[in-house]
Amino acid sequence: MYNETAKKATMKYMAEKRENLNLNFPKGKKAIYRAYAKSRGMSVTELIVQLIEDDMRKNGFDTEVHIEE
């Protein structure tokens, strides 16, 4: 069951291990992208990350490069 302790653990994990990137899609595309990702057994986030990393590898860019912002 999801409770306050689980919520705090999730929030701590998100703060330590994840970053947010907000995307704006044309109206009506989000549902199409979500359906496509689901058909591939992925979330939209997983699909986007895979597509970007595949493109990086295809173009010889090291996907493990750490760039300071």
C-alpha positions in Angstrom: 0.0 0.0 0.0 1.2 3.5 -0.8 1.6 5.5 2.3 3.5 8.6 3.5 6.7 6.6 4.2 6.6 5.2 0.6 5.9 8.6 -0.8 8.9 10.1 1.1 11.2 7.2 -0.2 10.0 7.8 -3.8 10.5 11.6 -3.5 14.1 11.0 -2.1 14.9 8.6 -5.0 13.5 11.0 -7.6 15.6 13.9 -6.1 18.8 11.8 -6.0 18.6 9.7 -9.2 16.3 11.4 -11.7 16.0 14.7 -13.6 13.0 16.3 -15.2 12.7 17.5 -18.8 9.4 19.1 -19.8 8.3 18.6 -23.3 5.5 20.3 -25.2 3.7 18.2 -27.9 1.3 19.5 -30.5 -2.3 19.0 -29.4 -3.4 15.4 -30.0 0.1 14.0 -30.4 0.6 13.0 -26.7 -2.0 10.3 -26.9 -0.6 9.0 -30.2 2.9 8.9 -28.8 1.7 7.2 -25.6 -0.2 4.5 -27.7 2.9 3.9 -29.8 5.2 3.6 -26.7 2.7 1.2 -25.1 2.6 -0.9 -28.3 6.4 -1.3 -27.9 6.0 -2.2 -24.2 7.5 1.1 -23.0 6.5 4.4 -21.4 6.8 7.6 -23.4 9.9 8.4 -21.3 11.6 5.1 -22.1 10.8 5.5 -25.8 12.2 9.0 -25.9 15.4 8.0 -24.1 15.9 5.0 -26.3 15.4 7.0 -29.5 17.8 9.7 -28.4 20.5 7.2 -27.2 20.1 5.1 -30.4 20.6 8.3 -32.5 23.6 9.3 -30.3 25.3 5.9 -30.9 24.5 6.0 -34.6 26.3 9.4 -34.8 29.3 8.3 -32.7 28.4 10.3 -29.6 29.3 8.6 -26.3 26.1 8.1 -24.4 28.0 8.0 -21.1 29.5 11.4 -21.5 28.9 13.5 -18.4 28.5 17.2 -19.2 28.2 19.7 -16.4 25.4 22.2 -16.8 
